[in-house]
Amino acid sequence: MQDTKTHNTYQHNLYPDERGRFGDFGGKFVPENLMAVLAELETAYKEAMQDKAFIGELNQELASYVGRPTTLHYVPRFSEMVGNNVKIYLKREDLAHTGAHKINNALGQGMLAKRMGKQRIIAETGAGQHGVATATVCAKLGLDCIIYMGEVDIQRQSLNVFRMKLLGAEVRSVDSGTKTLKDAINEAIRDWVTNVETTFYLFGTAAGPAPYPRIVRDFQAVIGREARQQIMQQEGRLPDQIYACVGGGSNAIGIFYPFADASEVELIGVEAGGTSMDPGMHASTLVAGRPGVLHGAMSYLLQNEDGQILDTHSISAGLDYPGVGPEHSYMKDSGRASYVTASDATALKGLEALSRTEGIIPALESAHAIGYVLEQGQQGKLAEGSLIVINLSGRGDKDMMTVAKAFNVNL
């Protein structure tokens, strides 16, 4: 099969439009004093993307500092466990500096902030990987760094909290609401509104007000561009399916977007099914939610009949979020991508299976996609001989305490 570009209902080169919308989703639902800041950011970003010197420096740092390209790695023993003669490749973002895909976006935005003359950087984090990546980039670029993190996430991601502090960041605990990622974003936005002139908000996922969904997507699209070239080199054709976990959606949009014009490639996002699909027990926004406004953008949300945001649960802190990026919402409604759910138990099975068959311990976030593919294969739901790519968005070191507790192991 040739690497041909085909047309489908998701016209990815046209979105976001000039209003920062992906169809009906996205936009800027923010306080008035942030509108000018967002306009400044959009202008600075467009100028930077047209500056050959900036692009050259970014590409050089992605290669020498981040370690790109990451490998597209065939996993034969895991493929055999899945069954049906499928052939599975992992896009190894766990091999990037700091251990996850988050560094791609943090580096790009950090360089943009420095170009704009912004010395004070704020960010939010759930699993801690975006916080670590932001702290890492700030240390490298000599920028001040403040990370907002929910109290619950601080407890279950204590190793990453220490890493952030060691890198020189100030970690501010958030004890409001569910004390997780949603609440960390709320506090970061409050800080940003108060300190707009000196502060750059280094947003971690492909959500939030325009132009953030596009900026994050563009910096993460290096994942999919590499994967597309690599699978053609290794297999001579595009994959039948690409799977990625979805919380806010940055790793998924990063690998989906460069394949969006290839309609023969099925794109599947795997959300956190938690312990059940009862309200408050999962974080499957696209599977169980409906459109609304959260954190500055129109997108699918988990909300009650009155529009109040529901509590969420996931064993993985990075997926424990009631919203999702607007481009994923548009991909769902246009039919370009489909979204499914995997439970905590499924994620743990995936993590254990990949660890024992391939010697690769995935992050709990990524394990949702791995576990889902494993279950689909063992239930005979994958087509015979399918060529599959799974985005392994991060490594599992940060999750060992959580996994040990789930397996009733005392460390």
TIPA-389330 format. One line per field, with one value per residue (C-alpha): residue number from 1; x, z, y. Coordinates in pm, 1 decimal, decimal comma, always signed. Each point is the difference from the previous one (the first is absolute). Example, Ala and Ser with C-alpha at 12.3 -4.5 7.8 and 13.67 -1.06 7.14 Angstrom:
REM TIPA-389330
seq: 1_2
u: +1230,0_+137,0
w: +780,0_-66,0
v: -450,0_+344,0
***
This chain:
REM TIPA-389330
seq: 1_2_3_4_5_6_7_8_9_10_11_12_13_14_15_16_17_18_19_20_21_22_23_24_25_26_27_28_29_30_31_32_33_34_35_36_37_38_39_40_41_42_43_44_45_46_47_48_49_50_51_52_53_54_55_56_57_58_59_60_61_62_63_64_65_66_67_68_69_70_71_72_73_74_75_76_77_78_79_80_81_82_83_84_85_86_87_88_89_90_91_92_93_94_95_96_97_98_99_100_101_102_103_104_105_106_107_108_109_110_111_112_113_114_115_116_117_118_119_120_121_122_123_124_125_126_127_128_129_130_131_132_133_134_135_136_137_138_139_140_141_142_143_144_145_146_147_148_149_150_151_152_153_154_155_156_157_158_159_160_161_162_163_164_165_166_167_168_169_170_171_172_173_174_175_176_177_178_179_180_181_182_183_184_185_186_187_188_189_190_191_192_193_194_195_196_197_198_199_200_201_202_203_204_205_206_207_208_209_210_211_212_213_214_215_216_217_218_219_220_221_222_223_224_225_226_227_228_229_230_231_232_233_234_235_236_237_238_239_240_241_242_243_244_245_246_247_248_249_250_251_252_253_254_255_256_257_258_259_260_261_262_263_264_265_266_267_268_269_270_271_272_273_274_275_276_277_278_279_280_281_282_283_284_285_286_287_288_289_290_291_292_293_294_295_296_297_298_299_300_301_302_303_304_305_306_307_308_309_310_311_312_313_314_315_316_317_318_319_320_321_322_323_324_325_326_327_328_329_330_331_332_333_334_335_336_337_338_339_340_341_342_343_344_345_346_347_348_349_350_351_352_353_354_355_356_357_358_359_360_361_362_363_364_365_366_367_368_369_370_371_372_373_374_375_376_377_378_379_380_381_382_383_384_385_386_387_388_389_390_391_392_393_394_395_396_397_398_399_400_401_402_403_404_405_406_407_408_409_410_411
u: +0,0_+136,8_+16,0_-278,7_-195,6_-375,1_-293,6_-244,1_-248,4_+273,3_+175,3_+297,9_+186,1_-293,0_-19,3_+12,7_-163,3_+77,2_-217,2_+199,0_-284,0_-8,7_-349,6_-221,4_+275,1_+281,6_-8,3_+88,8_-228,4_+219,8_-5,8_+35,8_+349,6_+126,8_-122,8_+289,2_+248,5_-133,4_+19,3_+360,8_+78,3_-158,3_+194,3_+327,0_-60,5_-73,9_+311,3_+215,6_-130,6_+105,8_+345,9_+250,5_+245,6_-259,8_-106,5_+361,2_+82,7_-312,3_+84,7_+357,8_-114,7_-256,6_+283,3_+282,6_-191,1_-325,8_+150,6_-221,9_-90,6_-130,2_-18,5_-294,6_+56,6_-151,1_-112,2_-22,1_-70,2_-274,5_-141,7_-13,2_-184,7_-256,5_-53,3_-165,2_+343,2_-1,8_+322,4_+36,2_+245,0_+48,6_+88,3_+248,2_-62,3_+115,9_+352,7_-20,2_+182,8_-198,6_-179,8_-309,3_-132,8_-58,7_+351,2_-81,7_-258,0_+177,9_+316,3_-187,0_-206,8_+297,4_+202,6_-300,7_-34,8_+366,0_-37,4_-293,2_+204,9_-211,5_+213,1_-266,8_-146,0_-304,7_-137,8_-243,0_+64,8_-190,4_+230,8_+293,1_+161,1_-96,7_+117,2_+334,1_+36,2_-81,4_+239,4_+267,3_-40,8_-7,7_+324,3_+158,0_-119,3_+47,7_-369,4_-194,4_-240,9_-315,6_-197,3_-358,2_-92,1_-298,4_+54,8_-117,3_+239,6_+286,8_-54,1_-13,6_+278,3_+245,2_+302,6_-83,0_-63,6_+352,5_+138,3_-169,2_+139,4_+346,9_-18,7_-68,3_-376,8_-242,0_-284,2_-324,9_-250,6_-367,5_-247,7_-327,1_-255,7_+117,9_+360,7_+103,3_+87,8_-320,4_+56,8_+368,6_-98,7_-253,6_+269,5_+250,4_-254,8_-68,2_+372,6_+21,3_-287,6_+175,7_+346,5_-65,2_+278,0_+289,3_-126,2_-12,5_-245,9_+167,1_-314,9_+59,2_-272,5_-180,3_-288,7_-60,4_-78,9_+130,8_+277,2_+115,5_-162,9_+176,6_+332,6_+7,5_-112,4_+267,7_+279,6_-119,6_-55,7_+368,0_-113,5_-228,6_+231,4_+275,9_-233,1_-137,8_+347,3_+120,1_-288,6_+45,1_+368,7_-57,8_-319,0_-37,8_-355,0_-204,2_-146,7_-356,5_-58,6_+164,7_-86,4_+81,7_-125,2_-207,3_-29,7_+28,3_+131,6_+347,8_+179,3_-296,4_-36,3_+377,2_-10,1_-348,7_+41,1_+271,5_-214,1_-330,2_+12,7_+47,5_-355,3_+117,3_+157,5_-246,5_+68,4_-114,2_+27,0_-22,1_-146,1_+10,4_-288,1_+91,8_-180,8_-338,3_-190,2_-210,0_+33,2_+309,4_+161,9_+170,2_+149,1_-141,0_-91,0_-55,2_-173,1_-241,0_+7,5_-175,3_+109,8_+55,7_+258,7_+293,3_+337,4_-60,0_-128,1_-309,6_+49,4_-145,9_-27,1_-114,3_-283,5_-336,1_-338,5_+63,6_+335,5_+206,2_+329,1_-0,7_+271,6_+222,1_+208,7_+289,8_+287,5_+214,3_+33,3_+63,6_-340,3_-196,7_-162,3_-366,8_+75,0_+187,7_+162,6_-237,2_+169,6_-79,7_-361,1_-5,3_+169,0_-269,4_-292,0_+149,1_+62,5_+372,7_+91,4_-185,5_+26,2_-31,2_+53,3_+230,4_-38,1_+261,6_+17,7_+55,6_+282,4_+168,7_-24,6_+155,9_+281,5_+81,0_-23,2_+233,4_+244,4_+25,0_+3,2_+221,1_+185,9_-172,3_-192,3_-251,0_-156,9_-346,9_-139,0_+151,1_-95,6_-365,6_+64,1_+223,3_-252,4_-286,2_+182,5_+89,8_-363,6_-128,0_+245,4_-69,3_-373,5_+54,6_-106,8_+311,3_+17,1_+237,0_+348,8_-68,2_+292,5_-38,4_+187,9_-46,8_+134,0_+195,6_-26,9_+220,7_+189,6_-139,7_+260,5_-223,8_-285,2_+176,2_-146,0_-352,5_+50,6_+148,3_-300,1_-238,9_+182,0_+0,3_+378,8_+167,1_+315,3
w: +0,0_-94,2_+246,2_-169,1_+135,0_-11,7_+75,9_+282,6_+203,7_+240,5_-205,4_+230,0_-190,8_+43,4_+378,8_+225,3_-193,2_+53,3_+314,1_+152,2_-54,0_-116,1_-143,3_+296,3_+255,8_+144,7_+7,5_+280,0_+303,6_+235,7_+211,4_-205,1_+126,9_-146,9_-352,9_-73,2_+148,5_-220,4_-305,5_+89,2_+37,4_-334,4_-179,9_+165,8_-85,3_-366,8_-26,9_+165,2_-233,8_-296,3_+145,7_-146,7_+281,7_+268,6_-182,3_-52,1_+367,4_+104,9_-229,0_+123,9_+363,0_-78,8_-141,4_+245,4_+322,3_-31,4_-192,8_-308,6_-205,3_+248,0_-133,9_-153,6_+160,0_-101,7_+298,0_-119,5_+330,3_+95,8_-353,2_+43,4_+329,4_-170,3_-266,0_-345,3_-164,8_+70,2_-19,5_+261,8_+9,5_+289,9_-57,0_+285,0_+156,9_+325,5_-143,6_-27,3_+259,3_+328,1_-97,5_-187,3_-297,5_+214,3_-64,8_-369,9_+85,3_+307,8_-199,0_-281,5_+230,5_+225,6_-294,8_-111,6_+348,1_+1,3_-347,5_+134,7_+297,3_+260,7_+298,6_+226,8_-111,0_+154,3_-84,8_+122,7_+31,8_+83,5_-29,5_+45,3_-338,6_-141,6_+323,4_-22,4_-367,7_+71,0_+295,0_-216,2_-279,9_+244,9_+157,1_-343,8_-114,0_+332,8_+57,6_+327,4_+39,5_+206,1_-32,1_+121,8_+99,2_+178,4_+351,1_-98,0_-295,0_+218,4_+227,0_-278,1_-204,0_+277,2_-206,3_-273,9_+260,9_+130,8_-353,8_-62,1_+320,4_-76,0_-335,4_+178,3_-40,0_+268,2_+32,4_+129,8_+144,7_-93,4_+262,1_-162,6_-180,7_-74,5_+57,0_-343,0_-344,8_-58,8_+321,4_-75,2_-331,4_+180,4_+234,7_-279,9_-192,9_+311,2_+29,4_-369,6_+18,9_+288,8_-158,4_-373,3_-80,8_+140,7_-24,7_-274,5_+56,7_-140,3_-58,0_+3,2_-207,0_-329,2_+174,0_+144,4_-189,1_-351,9_-107,0_+253,9_-164,2_-326,0_+162,2_+202,9_-299,3_-223,6_+251,1_+63,1_-368,6_-21,7_+143,5_-292,0_-266,0_+119,3_+36,4_-353,5_-150,5_+218,8_-72,6_-374,5_+32,3_+210,0_-152,4_-333,3_+81,7_+249,9_+306,2_+9,9_+346,1_+237,0_+369,1_+264,1_+347,9_+39,1_+304,0_-120,9_-316,7_-82,1_-69,7_-200,3_-217,6_-45,4_-170,0_-156,1_-178,3_-252,0_-98,5_-15,5_-378,6_-45,4_+22,5_-20,2_+346,7_+285,8_+296,5_+342,5_+322,8_+325,8_+299,6_+368,0_+100,7_+368,6_+216,8_-175,4_-241,9_+281,3_+37,8_+198,8_-44,3_-337,4_-226,0_-339,9_-124,2_-368,2_+65,2_+267,4_-9,8_-191,9_-128,1_+238,5_+101,9_+231,0_+38,0_-278,8_-279,7_-130,2_+5,5_+128,7_+380,4_+276,9_+153,4_+167,5_-129,0_+153,0_-176,4_+315,9_-61,1_+133,3_+210,6_-181,2_+90,8_-163,3_+136,5_-228,2_+115,4_-354,4_-125,2_+305,3_-171,5_-85,4_-326,8_-323,3_-277,9_-254,5_-297,9_+143,1_+40,9_-365,8_-103,0_+186,0_-153,0_-351,4_+28,6_-71,9_+333,4_+235,2_+376,8_+236,1_+368,4_+202,5_+370,6_+273,2_-3,9_-376,4_+31,5_+271,0_-218,5_-287,9_+215,7_+137,8_-340,2_-176,9_+289,9_-1,5_-375,2_-115,5_+302,3_-42,9_+295,6_-135,6_+180,6_+132,5_-249,8_-297,7_+157,9_-68,3_-374,9_+37,6_+217,1_-233,3_-302,1_+200,9_+97,2_-351,8_-141,3_+257,1_-62,2_-373,8_-87,8_-196,3_-370,5_-93,5_-75,9_+98,2_+7,9_+317,3_+152,1_+368,5_+129,2_+314,3_+143,7_+305,9_+224,5_+317,6_+260,9_+143,8_+55,1_+189,9_+338,4_-146,1_-184,3_+307,3_+204,7_-266,6_+2,6_+384,5_+15,2_+292,6_-94,4
v: +0,0_+338,6_+287,7_+195,2_+294,5_-41,2_+224,2_-60,1_+201,8_+107,6_+267,8_+27,8_+267,9_+239,6_-17,5_+182,2_+282,9_+368,3_-2,2_-284,2_-247,1_-358,5_-7,8_+90,6_-63,4_+208,5_+379,7_+240,6_+4,2_+201,1_+318,8_+316,9_+78,0_-328,9_+72,6_+233,9_-248,5_-278,8_+226,5_+84,5_-369,9_-85,5_+270,7_-102,7_-364,6_+69,0_+217,5_-265,4_-271,2_+214,7_+69,5_-246,2_+70,5_-87,5_-316,7_-99,3_+45,9_-192,5_-290,4_-3,8_-13,4_-271,6_-208,3_+64,5_+74,3_-193,8_-289,8_+2,4_-183,9_-253,5_-353,8_-181,5_-337,7_-335,2_-210,2_-362,4_-173,9_+243,5_-28,3_-378,3_+41,4_+225,0_-266,8_-5,8_+34,0_+373,4_+194,3_+271,9_+287,6_+240,1_+365,1_+30,3_+342,9_-158,1_+32,5_+378,7_+210,3_+10,6_-321,8_+115,8_+193,7_+309,6_+131,9_+65,1_+265,1_+134,6_+67,5_+173,7_+218,8_+71,6_+125,6_+205,4_+153,1_+99,8_+149,3_+206,3_+121,8_-179,7_-101,3_-149,9_-332,0_-167,7_-342,4_-261,1_-371,1_-318,3_-299,1_+233,8_-63,6_+339,7_+159,0_-179,9_+91,0_+365,5_+14,8_-162,2_+252,9_+291,7_-121,0_-25,9_+343,2_+182,3_+73,1_+18,9_-291,8_-50,0_-325,6_-42,4_-353,6_-152,3_-129,7_-349,9_-8,1_+123,8_-298,4_-260,1_+160,3_+88,2_-105,2_+249,8_+270,7_-50,8_+6,6_+336,4_+146,0_-135,2_+177,2_+328,4_+29,1_+113,6_-253,0_+149,3_-245,3_+46,8_-119,9_+113,3_-215,2_-353,2_+112,6_-133,5_+134,6_+200,6_+193,4_+54,3_+160,1_+220,6_+132,5_+51,8_+206,7_+211,2_+67,3_+85,9_+250,0_+174,1_+10,9_+27,1_+246,5_-202,4_-355,6_-262,4_-283,5_-311,3_-205,6_-372,3_-158,9_+63,1_+177,1_+346,9_+321,8_+65,3_+0,3_-264,0_-305,6_+78,4_+87,4_-321,5_-207,2_+149,8_-58,1_-357,6_-82,0_-93,2_-335,6_-78,8_+141,9_-230,5_-298,0_+46,2_+4,4_-287,4_-237,5_+59,3_-80,7_-311,5_-141,6_+175,9_+109,7_+196,4_-175,9_-126,0_+147,8_+247,6_-4,9_+262,4_+76,0_+317,4_+224,7_+357,6_-156,4_+133,9_-328,3_-127,9_+310,3_-1,9_-339,1_+30,4_+333,2_-100,5_-299,8_+189,3_+34,2_-377,6_-131,8_-361,2_+37,9_-46,2_+230,1_-126,2_+199,0_-193,4_+182,7_-89,4_-227,1_+7,2_-252,9_+25,9_+222,6_+143,6_+381,0_+92,4_-339,7_+55,9_+269,2_-102,0_+346,1_-74,5_-330,6_+124,3_+381,5_+276,0_+343,0_+289,9_+258,8_-70,4_+170,5_+247,7_-222,6_-176,3_-374,3_-324,1_-4,5_-228,1_+200,0_-46,3_+119,8_+343,9_+36,4_-52,9_-179,1_-355,2_-154,6_-247,2_-300,9_-178,2_-202,0_+218,6_+360,1_+122,3_-122,0_+112,6_+301,4_+79,5_+182,2_-66,2_+200,1_+158,2_-162,7_-343,0_+110,3_+100,2_-324,9_-192,3_+189,8_-8,1_-372,6_+30,1_-160,1_-230,1_-3,6_-293,2_-65,1_-225,3_-65,8_+23,2_-380,2_-6,8_+252,4_-205,9_-312,1_+188,5_+132,9_-343,7_-169,8_+243,5_-6,7_-378,9_-57,8_+287,4_+138,4_+336,7_+145,3_+253,9_+293,3_-78,2_+248,8_-185,3_-333,0_+80,2_-18,7_-305,1_-182,0_+86,0_-143,7_-310,1_-59,2_+63,8_-250,3_-267,6_+41,1_-48,9_+355,7_+100,3_-81,2_-278,5_+127,7_+362,1_+242,6_+206,0_+294,2_+85,9_+329,4_-84,4_+349,7_-50,9_-237,2_-149,8_+93,0_+269,8_-248,0_-276,4_+90,5_+8,8_-330,5_-167,4_+108,0_-130,5_-334,9_-6,4_+13,0_+175,6_+192,0
***
